[in-house]
Amino acid sequence: MSSSIVAAETGELPVRVLVPLPRRREAIAADGPRPMVDIVIPVHNEERDLRASVLRLHAYLTQQFPFSARITIADNASTDATPAVAAELAEELPEVRVLRLNDKGRGRALAAAWLTSDARVVSYMDVDLSTDLSALLPLVAPVISGHSQVSIGSRLVTGSRVRRGPKREVISRVYNILLRLVLRVRFKDAQCGFKALRADVARSLLPDVVNRNWFFDTELLVRAERAGLRIHELPVDWTDDPDSRVDIVATAIEDLRGVWRLATGRPTDAPLRLSTQLVRFAAVGAASTLAYAVLFWALREVLPAAASNVI
């Protein structure tokens, strides 16, 4: 087994070490053999796409990316040939390492990979490479320069170009409207699988991020914003994976529970009582969902997709 393959039995966080959050805009300097950027690809049963995607990303990094970089394949409990494919890639490419976890969860994989990284900037992208790779440098540049502590790709800001079905489009927009209404966040797209942040910021924020699945992204950004950190949003070209195996209904329920927890301070497993606040919360979600769905479908009849996407 290559030394670049790391086994993680649980993926749980270590004992918390308090790291001061850097709020001053300071550029990150190169530090000897340490990679500047660690790009994590979280995977679960991705034997079909993993090799081609990693080779494509590796080619981009070696030919066009100006900073030293590592690719970390964070395998969370795959049951197919994904671990074998990942091990082969780590043997072939010195810039690739593999982190293996026994428990599922995209957030769990990201937390484990970021906390074990020695890079100055940690990031991640989805294995299907839905975001055009040309956006990687603009993603990490604000973090490296000190302009922002966190940088995220956004499909919902002016300048983005998105190709995905209407169902996912409506769900994404309604969810982010709900975040702005209930949690008063300023960022526009919480769930785009394309993010980067300072490694020291990640080490400070992650112990407070409870969710280890799909709500992980949202909670990370909410806690970063509440800590006063600057979040840069980058418009991206995004092509949705039509073969995505994400369970939309289950993910939506998890997200709503997470939003409720962050809005009220209630623990994740606390029973939801029909209080005035819960009724208000549900009403806001239902109203915004209905209003945006009607608006989106109406505009699709009279405007091209690109124009209706600007709303």
N, C-alpha and C positions, 0 to 999 in steps of 0.2 A: 504493500500500500504506500502511496506517495505521502511524503511528509506534509503535503499541502491538503491532505484530507483530515479533517478534524471531526471526531465523534462527540456529539453532545447528547448526553443521556436524556435530559428533560427539556432543555431550552429555557429553564427558569432563570430569573435574574439573580445575580450574586448579591451579597450584602451591599446595601446602598452606600456609596461614597459621595458626599456632597461636593459638587463641582460648581464654582461660581459661574453664573451665566454671563458670557461676554456680551455686553451691550454696546461697547465702543466699536466703531467701525475701523477694525485693524485688518490689514491684509495678512494672509497666511503665507509664511515663508516655507520654502522647500527645506526638508530635514533629512539629509543624507539618503540612505537606501529606503527609507519609508515611502510608500506610494502616497502621492498627493490625494488621489481619489480611489475609493473602494466602491465598485458598482455591484450591488447585490441583486441576484436574480432568485427570488423565492420560487420553489417548484414543488409540486405534488403530483406525481404520476404524469410526467411530461416527457416520457421517453421518445415520443414522436418528434417533438419540436426542439428539444433542448440542444442537440448537437449543432444543427444548422444555425440556430439563433446565437449561440455562443461564438461560433466561428465567424459569423457576420459581425458581431460586436467586437471581437478581437481584431479583425481586419481593420475596422474603423479606428480603433484605439491606436493601433500600430502605425497606421498610414496618415491619419488626419488629426488625432487628438494631441495637443501640445504638452499635456501634463502626464507624469508617471501615473499609471493606473493598474488596478488589480480587478479581476472579475471573481466574485464569490458566488458560487452556486449553493444556495441554502435549501437543502432538501428536507422538507418536513414530512416524514413518515410515508414516503412513497412505497407502494407495494408492487410496482412494475419494474422495468429495467432502468428506471431513472438513475439510481445509485451507480450502476455499472457504467452508464453513459457518462455520468459526471466524473467518475474515477478515470475513465479513459481520457477525457479532456484535460484533467489535472496532470496526467502523465505526459501528455503531448505538449501542453502549453504552460511554461513556467509562470505566466501571469494569472493563472487560474488556481483557485483553491476551492475546496468543497467542505461545507459544514453540514453534518448529518444530525438530524433531530428525530427522536422517537415519537414526538407528539405533533399532531397537525396544527395548522394555524399560520396564516401569512404573517400576521403581526408577531407571532412567536419567533418565526424564522428571521424576520428582520431585526428584532431586538437582539437575538443571539448573535447574529452576524455583525451588527454594528458594535456591540459591546466587546467583541473579540477582535475587532479590527485595529490595526496600528496606523491606519491612514489618517490624514488630517481632515479629510472630507468624506463622509459616508453618504451613499445614495442608493437608489434602487430603481429598477424598471421591470416591467412584466416580461415574462419569457416569450410572449408572442411578438415583442417589439412593436407594439401598437403605435408608439410614438416614434416619429422619424428620428433617426440617430443624429441628424444634423443639429438637433436641439440640445444635445448633451452638453456641448461647450457653453452655450448661453445659459444652461441650467446651473452649472457649477461655478461659472465665472463670478456672479455676484457674491457667492459665499467665499471664494478664494480671495477676491479683492477686498473683502470686508464690508461691502455695501449692505449685505443682509446676512443674518445667521441661518436662515432657512430659505430654500428656493423650491418652488413647486411648478410643475406643468399644469396648465389650465386649458380645458376645452370650452370654457364658458366666458372667456374674455375676448374683447375685440382683437381680431387678427388670427384667431385660431381657425383651423379648418378641420371639420369633424365629419367622418363617414361612419354612421351607425344607424341602426333601425329606430323608428319612431318610438317604440316602447321604451327602449333604454334611454333615449333622449329625454322623454318626458319624465321618467323616473329620476334621472340625474338632476334635471333642473328643479323639479319639485323638492327633492331632498335638500339641495343647496339653498333653496328659498327658505325651507323650514329651518335650516341652521341659522340663517341670518335673522329670521323672525324670533326664534326661541332663544338662541345662544348669543345673538348680537355679534356674530363674527364678521370680519371684514373681507376675508378671502372668499373667492367665488367658487372654487372647485376643490372639494375636500378629497375626493376619491380617485383622482387621476393617478395611475400607477407610474409616476415619474417624479421623484423627489430627491432633494439633496440637502444636507445640513452639516454644520461643523460637527466633528466627532465629539468635541468636548460638550457641546450643547446636547447632543444625543445622550451622552452618558449622564447628564444632569436631568434631562426630561424623562427618560425611559422608566425609571423606578416609579414614577407617578402615573404612568399610562397603564390602566388596568386591563383593557381589552387586548387580547392576543390573536384576534381573528380579523374580520373585515372592517370593523369599526376602529381598528388601530390607527389608521391614517387620520381620521377625523379627530380622535381624541388627542393625538400627538400635536396636530395643528392648533386645536383649541387651547391646549396647555401652553404651547409656545406663545400664542398670542396673549394669553392671560399673564404670561411672564414678562411681557413687554418686548418680546423679540420681534425683529423686523422680518416679515415674510414677503419674498419677491414672487410674483406670479408671472409666468412666462406663457404666452400663447403658443400652442403646439399644433402640429398636424397630426391628427389621430385617426387611425383606421381600426375600427372595432373588430375583434376576433369573432366571426360568426359561430365558431365551434366552442366558445367559452362554456365551461361547465359550472359556472357560478350559479347557485340556486338563488334566483332573484327574490323570491318570497322570503326564504329563510334569512337572507342577508338584510332585507328591508326590516324584518322584525327585530333582528339584532341591532340594526342601526337606530331604530326608534327607541329601543330600550336604553341604548347608549346615550342618545340625546336626552332622554328623560333623566338618566343618572347624572349627567353633567349639569342639567338645568336645575335639579333639585338637591343634589348632593346625596341622594339615596344610594345605598349599595346595590350592586348589580342583581343580587338575588332577593332583594326586598319585594314583597308582594305589592302590586299596584292597586291602591284603593281608589274608589270613585270619589275623589275630592274635587273641589272647584278647580284646582290647578290642573288636574288631569283632564277634566272636561274641556277646559280652555285649550290645553295642549292638543287634544284630539281634534277639537274644532278647527284650530289653526291649520293642522296638517290636512284635514279633509277639505277645507275651503281652498287652501292653496293648491292642492292636487287637482281639484275640480276646475278651478279657474285657469290654471296653466294648461291643463289638457284641452279645454275648450279653445283657448287662445291659440295653442300650437296647431291643432287640427284645422282651425279656421284659416290661419295664415298659410298653411300648406296648400290650400285650394287656390290662393290668389298670388302667392309669392314663391320664388324658387327656394329650395332648401337652404341655400346659403344665407338668404335674406331673413328667413324665419328663424334661423339659428342665432341671429344677432340679438333677438329680444331677450 
